[in-house]
Structure formats: structure tokens, C-alpha cells
Amino acid sequence: RNIFKVKKSNAEKSKKMEKEEKFFRQTFMYNKEINVINTATAECSVPSKRTVDLPVTAGEQLDVIDVTEGSAVICRNSEGRYGYVLVEHLNFR
């Protein structure tokens, strides 16, 4: 019975990640292929001020998806949420 619960939760997580990706593509008008170009760790906790910002907690691992013209990069967290994070809050080691 536990096997079925695991499969169900993975399916739910996959569905949630698809929904987050769809929201990201619509909000950011992002039509490129999503590729992870780097990984980074958040150095400090930062709440989101706008809907396009990704709230991060200190020590959280993030996938860097794209760089922007300013001092922010587009990142994805482990829950599949996307948003801008300032480079000064990230550690790329």
C-alpha cells in the first residue's frame, strides 16, 4: 500500500511542477527551452516583494535557468517555482 502512496505523491508533485512551469511561461512570456545553466545556494532568506520574485531561504539549492540584463537571474526551486533572485543573494560554489 505504501508503494501506491509514493506513486500518487510523485504524480501530484509532477502535476504541480507542470502548473508552476505554465504559470512561469505565461507570467514571464518565456518561450525558450528551460535548461539549467548553473546551480546556486541562497546565502540568506529573502521574501518576495513582487509575484515575479522567488522567495528563498538561506541554504536552499536553486537551479539557475536564465540570466537577465540586470543583477537578477531566473531560478527554479525544489518545489518547481520560478522567479527572479538577485545575484548578490546567491553563492555559486
LUMLOVEX-89797 format. One record per residue: residue in one letter; chain; x, y, z of N, C-alpha, C, O in turn. Coordinates in steps of 0.2 Angstrom, whole numbers, always signed. Example, Ala and Ser with C-alpha at 12.3 -4.5 7.8 and 13.67 -1.06 7.14 Angstrom:
{atom 'A', 'A', {+66, -28, +39}, {+62, -22, +39}, {+66, -16, +39}, {+71, -17, +42}}
{atom 'S', 'A', {+64, -11, +35}, {+68, -5, +36}, {+64, +0, +39}, {+67, +6, +40}}
//
This chain:
{atom 'R', 'A', {+4, -6, +0}, {+0, +0, +0}, {+4, +6, +0}, {+2, +11, -3}}
{atom 'N', 'A', {+10, +6, +3}, {+14, +12, +3}, {+17, +14, -4}, {+18, +20, -5}}
{atom 'I', 'A', {+18, +9, -8}, {+20, +10, -15}, {+15, +14, -18}, {+17, +19, -22}}
{atom 'F', 'A', {+9, +13, -18}, {+4, +17, -21}, {+4, +24, -19}, {+3, +29, -23}}
{atom 'K', 'A', {+5, +25, -12}, {+5, +32, -10}, {+11, +36, -12}, {+11, +42, -14}}
{atom 'V', 'A', {+17, +33, -13}, {+23, +36, -16}, {+22, +38, -23}, {+23, +43, -25}}
{atom 'K', 'A', {+19, +33, -27}, {+17, +35, -34}, {+12, +40, -35}, {+13, +45, -39}}
{atom 'K', 'A', {+7, +41, -30}, {+2, +46, -31}, {+5, +53, -29}, {+4, +58, -32}}
{atom 'S', 'A', {+10, +53, -24}, {+13, +59, -22}, {+18, +62, -27}, {+18, +68, -28}}
{atom 'N', 'A', {+21, +57, -31}, {+25, +59, -36}, {+21, +62, -42}, {+23, +67, -45}}
{atom 'A', 'A', {+16, +59, -43}, {+11, +61, -49}, {+8, +68, -47}, {+8, +72, -51}}
{atom 'E', 'A', {+7, +69, -41}, {+4, +76, -38}, {+10, +81, -39}, {+8, +87, -41}}
{atom 'K', 'A', {+16, +79, -37}, {+21, +84, -37}, {+23, +85, -45}, {+24, +91, -46}}
{atom 'S', 'A', {+23, +81, -49}, {+24, +82, -56}, {+18, +86, -59}, {+20, +91, -63}}
{atom 'K', 'A', {+12, +85, -57}, {+7, +90, -60}, {+8, +97, -57}, {+6, +101, -61}}
{atom 'K', 'A', {+10, +97, -51}, {+11, +104, -48}, {+16, +108, -51}, {+16, +114, -53}}
{atom 'M', 'A', {+22, +104, -53}, {+28, +107, -57}, {+26, +109, -64}, {+28, +114, -66}}
{atom 'E', 'A', {+21, +105, -67}, {+19, +107, -73}, {+15, +114, -73}, {+15, +118, -77}}
{atom 'K', 'A', {+11, +114, -68}, {+7, +120, -67}, {+11, +126, -65}, {+10, +132, -68}}
{atom 'E', 'A', {+16, +125, -61}, {+21, +131, -60}, {+25, +133, -66}, {+26, +139, -68}}
{atom 'E', 'A', {+27, +128, -71}, {+30, +130, -77}, {+25, +134, -81}, {+28, +138, -85}}
{atom 'K', 'A', {+19, +132, -82}, {+14, +135, -86}, {+13, +142, -84}, {+13, +147, -88}}
{atom 'F', 'A', {+13, +143, -77}, {+12, +150, -74}, {+18, +154, -76}, {+18, +160, -77}}
{atom 'F', 'A', {+24, +151, -75}, {+30, +154, -76}, {+31, +157, -84}, {+32, +163, -85}}
{atom 'R', 'A', {+29, +152, -88}, {+29, +154, -95}, {+25, +160, -97}, {+26, +164, -101}}
{atom 'Q', 'A', {+19, +160, -94}, {+14, +165, -95}, {+16, +172, -92}, {+16, +177, -95}}
{atom 'T', 'A', {+18, +171, -86}, {+20, +177, -82}, {+26, +181, -85}, {+26, +187, -86}}
{atom 'F', 'A', {+31, +177, -87}, {+37, +179, -89}, {+38, +180, -97}, {+43, +182, -100}}
{atom 'M', 'A', {+32, +177, -100}, {+32, +177, -108}, {+39, +173, -110}, {+42, +176, -115}}
{atom 'Y', 'A', {+40, +168, -107}, {+46, +164, -108}, {+45, +158, -113}, {+41, +154, -111}}
{atom 'N', 'A', {+47, +159, -119}, {+46, +153, -124}, {+52, +149, -126}, {+52, +145, -130}}
{atom 'K', 'A', {+58, +151, -122}, {+64, +147, -124}, {+63, +140, -120}, {+59, +139, -116}}
{atom 'E', 'A', {+67, +135, -122}, {+68, +129, -118}, {+71, +130, -112}, {+76, +134, -111}}
{atom 'I', 'A', {+68, +127, -106}, {+71, +128, -100}, {+76, +123, -99}, {+76, +117, -98}}
{atom 'N', 'A', {+82, +126, -98}, {+88, +122, -96}, {+92, +125, -90}, {+92, +131, -89}}
{atom 'V', 'A', {+94, +121, -86}, {+98, +123, -80}, {+105, +124, -82}, {+109, +120, -85}}
{atom 'I', 'A', {+107, +131, -82}, {+114, +133, -84}, {+119, +133, -78}, {+125, +133, -79}}
{atom 'N', 'A', {+116, +133, -72}, {+120, +133, -66}, {+116, +131, -60}, {+110, +131, -60}}
{atom 'T', 'A', {+119, +129, -54}, {+116, +129, -48}, {+119, +133, -43}, {+125, +135, -43}}
{atom 'A', 'A', {+115, +136, -38}, {+117, +140, -33}, {+114, +139, -27}, {+108, +136, -26}}
{atom 'T', 'A', {+117, +142, -21}, {+114, +141, -15}, {+112, +148, -12}, {+116, +153, -13}}
{atom 'A', 'A', {+106, +149, -9}, {+104, +155, -7}, {+108, +157, +0}, {+109, +152, +4}}
{atom 'E', 'A', {+111, +162, +0}, {+116, +164, +6}, {+111, +167, +12}, {+114, +167, +17}}
{atom 'C', 'A', {+106, +170, +10}, {+101, +172, +15}, {+94, +171, +13}, {+92, +170, +7}}
{atom 'S', 'A', {+90, +172, +18}, {+82, +172, +17}, {+80, +178, +14}, {+81, +184, +17}}
{atom 'V', 'A', {+76, +178, +9}, {+73, +184, +6}, {+66, +183, +4}, {+65, +178, +0}}
{atom 'P', 'A', {+62, +187, +7}, {+55, +186, +5}, {+53, +189, -2}, {+57, +193, -4}}
{atom 'S', 'A', {+48, +187, -6}, {+47, +190, -12}, {+43, +197, -11}, {+38, +197, -7}}
{atom 'K', 'A', {+45, +202, -15}, {+41, +208, -15}, {+36, +209, -20}, {+31, +212, -20}}
{atom 'R', 'A', {+38, +205, -26}, {+33, +205, -31}, {+31, +198, -33}, {+35, +193, -31}}
{atom 'T', 'A', {+26, +197, -37}, {+24, +190, -39}, {+30, +187, -44}, {+30, +181, -44}}
{atom 'V', 'A', {+34, +191, -47}, {+39, +188, -51}, {+45, +186, -47}, {+50, +183, -50}}
{atom 'D', 'A', {+46, +188, -41}, {+52, +187, -37}, {+51, +180, -34}, {+45, +178, -32}}
{atom 'L', 'A', {+56, +176, -33}, {+56, +170, -30}, {+58, +170, -23}, {+64, +172, -21}}
{atom 'P', 'A', {+54, +169, -18}, {+56, +169, -11}, {+61, +163, -9}, {+60, +158, -12}}
{atom 'V', 'A', {+66, +165, -6}, {+71, +160, -5}, {+73, +160, +3}, {+72, +165, +6}}
{atom 'T', 'A', {+75, +154, +5}, {+78, +153, +12}, {+85, +152, +12}, {+87, +148, +7}}
{atom 'A', 'A', {+88, +154, +17}, {+96, +153, +17}, {+97, +145, +17}, {+94, +141, +20}}
{atom 'G', 'A', {+102, +144, +13}, {+104, +137, +12}, {+101, +133, +6}, {+102, +127, +5}}
{atom 'E', 'A', {+95, +136, +4}, {+91, +132, -2}, {+95, +132, -8}, {+98, +137, -10}}
{atom 'Q', 'A', {+95, +126, -11}, {+98, +125, -18}, {+93, +127, -23}, {+87, +126, -23}}
{atom 'L', 'A', {+96, +131, -28}, {+92, +133, -34}, {+95, +132, -40}, {+101, +131, -41}}
{atom 'D', 'A', {+91, +130, -45}, {+93, +129, -52}, {+93, +136, -56}, {+87, +139, -56}}
{atom 'V', 'A', {+98, +138, -58}, {+98, +144, -62}, {+96, +143, -69}, {+99, +139, -73}}
{atom 'I', 'A', {+91, +146, -72}, {+88, +144, -78}, {+90, +149, -84}, {+92, +147, -89}}
{atom 'D', 'A', {+91, +156, -82}, {+92, +161, -87}, {+95, +167, -83}, {+94, +168, -77}}
{atom 'V', 'A', {+100, +171, -87}, {+102, +177, -84}, {+98, +183, -87}, {+96, +182, -93}}
{atom 'T', 'A', {+98, +188, -84}, {+94, +194, -86}, {+99, +200, -87}, {+105, +199, -86}}
{atom 'E', 'A', {+97, +205, -90}, {+101, +211, -91}, {+103, +214, -85}, {+109, +217, -84}}
{atom 'G', 'A', {+99, +214, -79}, {+101, +217, -73}, {+105, +213, -69}, {+109, +209, -71}}
{atom 'S', 'A', {+104, +214, -62}, {+108, +210, -57}, {+104, +204, -54}, {+106, +201, -49}}
{atom 'A', 'A', {+99, +202, -58}, {+95, +196, -56}, {+95, +190, -61}, {+97, +191, -67}}
{atom 'V', 'A', {+94, +184, -58}, {+94, +178, -63}, {+87, +175, -62}, {+84, +176, -56}}
{atom 'I', 'A', {+85, +171, -67}, {+79, +167, -66}, {+81, +161, -63}, {+85, +157, -66}}
{atom 'C', 'A', {+78, +159, -57}, {+79, +152, -54}, {+73, +148, -53}, {+67, +151, -53}}
{atom 'R', 'A', {+74, +142, -52}, {+69, +137, -50}, {+71, +134, -43}, {+76, +132, -43}}
{atom 'N', 'A', {+66, +133, -39}, {+67, +130, -33}, {+65, +122, -33}, {+63, +120, -38}}
{atom 'S', 'A', {+66, +119, -27}, {+65, +112, -27}, {+57, +110, -28}, {+55, +105, -30}}
{atom 'E', 'A', {+53, +115, -27}, {+46, +114, -27}, {+43, +116, -35}, {+38, +115, -36}}
{atom 'G', 'A', {+48, +118, -39}, {+46, +119, -46}, {+44, +126, -47}, {+42, +128, -53}}
{atom 'R', 'A', {+45, +131, -42}, {+43, +138, -43}, {+48, +142, -46}, {+54, +140, -45}}
{atom 'Y', 'A', {+47, +146, -50}, {+51, +150, -54}, {+51, +158, -52}, {+46, +160, -49}}
{atom 'G', 'A', {+56, +161, -53}, {+56, +168, -51}, {+63, +172, -51}, {+68, +168, -52}}
{atom 'Y', 'A', {+63, +178, -51}, {+69, +182, -51}, {+73, +181, -44}, {+69, +182, -39}}
{atom 'V', 'A', {+79, +181, -44}, {+83, +181, -37}, {+89, +185, -39}, {+93, +185, -44}}
{atom 'L', 'A', {+91, +190, -35}, {+97, +194, -35}, {+103, +190, -35}, {+103, +186, -30}}
{atom 'V', 'A', {+108, +191, -39}, {+114, +188, -39}, {+118, +189, -32}, {+121, +184, -30}}
{atom 'E', 'A', {+117, +194, -29}, {+120, +196, -23}, {+118, +191, -17}, {+121, +191, -12}}
{atom 'H', 'A', {+112, +188, -18}, {+109, +183, -13}, {+111, +176, -14}, {+109, +172, -10}}
{atom 'L', 'A', {+115, +175, -19}, {+117, +168, -21}, {+124, +167, -21}, {+129, +171, -21}}
{atom 'N', 'A', {+126, +160, -19}, {+133, +158, -19}, {+133, +152, -24}, {+130, +148, -24}}
{atom 'F', 'A', {+138, +153, -29}, {+139, +149, -35}, {+144, +143, -34}, {+146, +140, -39}}
{atom 'R', 'A', {+146, +142, -28}, {+151, +137, -26}, {+148, +130, -26}, {+152, +125, -25}}
//
